[in-house]
Amino acid sequence: MSEYEIVKNIIRVAPFLLMVVVFFRIRKEPWRKRSSVVVSIGWILIALSAIAYWKYAVYFAPTEELKISLAAKDGAPKVMALVFGWVYSLLVYCILEFVKSLLEGMFILTKKILRKQR
């Protein structure tokens, strides 16, 4: 995998990793505040990531043919990220909330088991 492909993949994954960081930084907040903050930030990050991805893909394309073909594509991916980015961030939020509740449940069970053993 070339450096060009690695950077493109990092640009694609970065918003989701940052959403995970934001989620766990504000995990103690009420769920309404947590959900609105994570989904809003995720939506903005996904939209910015789509724009950055296509700018990088065109400007740093390894060949001139690839640069021309990428530049000639329509802007559908950018529009989809801007219009429906909230759906992706909501899905990630739901997954993170599920993982958080699983971890909290495991922690509570572990505490109960340790209390019974004493």
C-alpha positions, 0 to 999 in steps of 0.5 A: 500500500502506497503512502498516498493510499495510507493517507487517504485511509487515515482521512476516512477513519479520523472522524470516527476515531475522534468521535470515540475520543469525544464520547469517552471524554463526556461519558459522564454527561446525561445521554441527551447532552452526550448524544447531541454533542457526539452526533453534531461533532461527528457530522461536522467531522464527517463533512470536513473529512469528505472535503479533505479526502477529495482535495487530497485525492485530487491534488496528490494523485500519483499519476496525471491520469488518476488526477484528471479522472478524480477531478472529473467526478461529480461531488456526490460523496461530498454532498452525501457526507454533508446531507447524511453525515448525521446518520453515520455519526448517529450510528457510531453514537449508538454503537458507542452507547451500547459498548459503554452500557456493556462495560458498565454492566460487566463492571457492576457484575464484577463488583457483585461477584467480588462482594459475594466472595468476601 
